[in-house]
Amino acid sequence: IMLIFFIVTTVFVKEAGIEVNKPDASRAFLHKNANIFIAITEDGDVWLDKREVSVDSVRANLERLLTEQPTDYVFIQADIKAKHGVVVEVMDQVKAAGIDRIAVAARN
């Protein structure tokens, strides 16, 4: 089962390598064990580990990161204007890399 958490923080922007305009949420919380962040810009550009990557390479890059930083969670910061199709494709790549717990960043 995929768990989606709404989280709030400005630290995440630095971790993903790009600033995005996150959507609002009525309830949000911060997961303290966050260490892998993926950002999706308004234009659909994907950033992982402070580098721009293609959607198709998210899985390979994530698998590499997981050997260095094992975690159960991946946090996605999608711009409020990002197309949901790109977000879903990125989520599929994350799941293919073996991560079932995906949190989506929002602001409160």
C-alpha positions as CSV (number, residue, x, y, z in Angstrom):
1,I,0.0,0.0,0.0
2,M,1.3,3.4,-0.9
3,L,1.1,6.0,1.8
4,I,0.9,9.6,0.8
5,F,1.8,12.2,3.5
6,F,1.3,15.9,3.2
7,I,4.4,17.6,4.6
8,V,5.5,21.1,5.2
9,T,9.1,22.5,5.2
10,T,11.4,24.9,3.4
11,V,14.4,22.6,4.0
12,F,13.1,20.3,1.3
13,V,13.6,22.9,-1.4
14,K,17.4,22.8,-0.8
15,E,17.5,19.0,-0.8
16,A,15.8,18.6,-4.1
17,G,18.0,21.2,-5.8
18,I,15.2,23.4,-7.2
19,E,12.5,25.6,-5.8
20,V,8.8,24.7,-6.5
21,N,5.5,26.3,-5.6
22,K,3.9,23.6,-3.5
23,P,0.1,23.2,-3.3
24,D,-1.8,24.1,-0.1
25,A,-3.1,21.5,2.2
26,S,-5.5,21.8,5.2
27,R,-3.4,19.3,7.2
28,A,0.3,18.8,6.8
29,F,3.2,17.4,8.8
30,L,6.9,17.0,8.6
31,H,8.6,13.5,8.5
32,K,11.8,13.9,10.4
33,N,13.7,11.0,8.6
34,A,13.5,12.6,5.2
35,N,16.7,12.2,3.1
36,I,15.6,11.6,-0.5
37,F,13.7,14.3,-2.3
38,I,12.4,14.6,-5.9
39,A,11.2,18.0,-7.2
40,I,9.0,18.4,-10.3
41,T,8.8,21.9,-11.7
42,E,5.9,23.7,-13.4
43,D,7.4,22.8,-16.8
44,G,7.7,19.1,-15.8
45,D,11.4,19.1,-15.2
46,V,12.5,16.5,-12.6
47,W,15.2,17.1,-10.1
48,L,16.8,14.4,-7.9
49,D,19.9,14.8,-5.7
50,K,20.4,18.4,-6.9
51,R,20.5,17.3,-10.6
52,E,18.0,17.5,-13.4
53,V,17.1,13.9,-14.6
54,S,14.7,12.5,-17.1
55,V,11.5,10.8,-15.8
56,D,12.8,7.5,-17.3
57,S,16.1,7.7,-15.3
58,V,14.5,8.3,-11.9
59,R,14.5,4.6,-11.0
60,A,18.2,4.1,-11.8
61,N,19.2,7.3,-10.0
62,L,17.1,6.4,-7.0
63,E,18.5,2.9,-6.8
64,R,22.0,4.4,-6.8
65,L,21.0,6.8,-4.0
66,L,19.4,4.0,-2.0
67,T,22.7,2.2,-1.8
68,E,24.2,5.3,-0.3
69,Q,21.2,6.4,1.8
70,P,18.9,3.6,2.6
71,T,15.4,4.8,3.4
72,D,11.7,3.7,3.4
73,Y,10.4,7.1,2.2
74,V,10.8,9.3,-0.8
75,F,9.4,12.8,-0.8
76,I,8.0,14.4,-3.9
77,Q,7.8,18.2,-4.2
78,A,5.6,18.9,-7.2
79,D,4.9,22.4,-8.3
80,I,1.3,23.4,-8.0
81,K,1.2,23.8,-11.8
82,A,3.0,20.6,-12.6
83,K,1.0,18.1,-14.8
84,H,-0.3,15.3,-12.7
85,G,0.7,12.8,-15.4
86,V,4.4,13.6,-14.8
87,V,3.9,13.3,-11.0
88,V,2.3,9.8,-11.5
89,E,5.1,8.7,-13.8
90,V,7.7,9.8,-11.2
91,M,5.7,7.9,-8.5
92,D,5.7,4.8,-10.7
93,Q,9.5,5.1,-11.1
94,V,9.9,5.4,-7.3
95,K,7.8,2.3,-6.8
96,A,9.8,0.4,-9.4
97,A,12.9,1.2,-7.4
98,G,11.4,-0.6,-4.4
99,I,10.0,2.3,-2.4
100,D,6.3,2.0,-1.5
101,R,6.1,5.0,0.9
102,I,5.8,8.2,-1.0
103,A,5.1,11.5,0.6
104,V,3.9,14.5,-1.3
105,A,5.0,17.9,-0.1
106,A,2.5,20.7,0.5
107,R,2.3,23.9,2.5
108,N,-0.1,24.5,5.3
